[in-house]
Amino acid sequence: MLIPVLVLKARKFAVLYTMGSVFTLSSFSFLWGPVSHFKHLISTERLPFTAAYVGSLLATLYSGLSLHSTILTILFVTIQIVALLWYLASYIPGGTTGLAWLSKFFGKAVTKTVSSSLV
């Protein structure tokens, strides 16, 4: 049902998805308390995620609302989804190791596919 919106109105979908992500992140502040949640997000182990996720949120909104660039918006939404997966995997024991292995596996597969198609 959302496929036409994704194809025809990619920027609109990305902006609405990003706003949903902002509200979801804000809801954790209400559950944990704003100060406690903020301290958790800027802790040394969570700071890379926080920088990647908040940066991708802001970049998605900027490219979708100010630049009106569909390509950049899709790129930043992709980064936003990867950062969210990274965040979720960090709460699962062994999740970051598994995510690193999976990304290495897919990276090799993509490299092999691209190099064989270029030859």
C-alpha positions in Angstrom: 0.0 0.0 0.0 2.9 2.4 0.6 4.8 1.4 -2.5 3.3 4.3 -4.6 4.3 6.8 -1.9 7.9 5.4 -1.9 8.2 5.6 -5.6 6.3 8.8 -6.5 6.8 10.8 -3.3 10.2 9.6 -1.9 11.0 12.9 -0.3 7.6 13.1 1.4 8.0 9.6 2.7 11.5 10.2 4.0 10.6 13.4 5.8 7.6 11.7 7.5 9.7 8.6 8.3 12.3 10.9 9.9 9.8 12.8 11.9 8.5 9.5 13.2 12.0 8.6 14.2 12.4 11.9 16.0 9.2 11.2 17.9 10.3 7.7 18.7 13.6 8.9 20.1 11.7 11.5 22.1 9.4 8.9 23.5 12.4 7.2 25.1 13.2 10.5 26.8 9.7 10.4 28.4 10.1 6.8 29.5 13.6 7.1 30.9 13.5 10.8 31.8 15.1 13.4 29.6 18.4 13.8 31.6 18.9 10.1 32.0 18.2 9.4 28.3 20.5 12.2 27.2 23.3 11.0 29.4 22.8 7.5 28.0 23.0 8.8 24.4 26.2 10.8 25.0 28.0 8.0 26.9 31.2 6.9 25.3 29.8 3.6 24.0 26.7 5.3 22.5 28.2 8.5 21.2 29.1 7.1 17.7 25.5 5.9 17.2 24.1 9.2 18.5 26.3 11.2 16.1 25.5 8.9 13.1 21.7 8.7 13.9 21.1 12.4 14.8 23.4 13.5 11.9 21.4 11.4 9.4 18.1 12.6 10.8 19.2 16.3 10.4 20.7 15.6 6.9 17.5 13.8 5.8 15.3 16.7 6.9 17.7 19.3 5.3 18.0 17.5 2.0 14.2 16.8 1.9 12.9 20.1 3.0 15.5 22.7 2.0 17.4 21.2 -0.9 14.5 19.2 -2.4 17.0 16.6 -3.5 15.4 13.1 -3.8 18.7 11.4 -4.3 20.4 12.9 -1.2 17.2 12.3 0.8 17.2 8.6 -0.1 20.9 8.4 0.7 20.5 9.9 4.1 17.4 7.7 4.9 19.5 4.7 4.0 22.2 5.9 6.5 19.5 6.5 9.0 18.2 3.0 8.7 21.7 1.5 9.0 22.4 3.6 12.1 19.1 2.4 13.6 20.0 -1.2 12.9 23.4 -0.6 14.5 21.7 0.9 17.6 19.3 -2.1 17.9 22.1 -4.6 17.4 24.1 -3.0 20.1 21.5 -4.1 22.7 21.6 -7.7 21.7 24.5 -9.7 23.2 26.9 -10.4 20.3 24.8 -8.2 18.0 27.5 -5.8 17.0 29.9 -8.7 16.2 27.1 -10.3 14.1 26.4 -7.1 12.4 30.0 -6.6 11.5 30.2 -10.1 10.1 27.0 -9.6 8.1 28.2 -6.2 6.7 31.6 -7.8 5.7 29.8 -10.7 4.0 27.5 -8.4 2.0 30.4 -6.1 1.2 32.3 -9.0 -0.3 29.2 -10.2 -2.2 28.7 -6.7 -3.7 32.3 -6.3 -4.6 32.4 -9.7 -6.3 29.2 -8.9 -8.2 30.3 -5.4 -9.3 33.7 -6.6 -10.3 32.4 -9.5 -12.3 29.8 -7.3 -14.1 32.5 -4.7 -15.0 34.8 -7.2 -16.7 
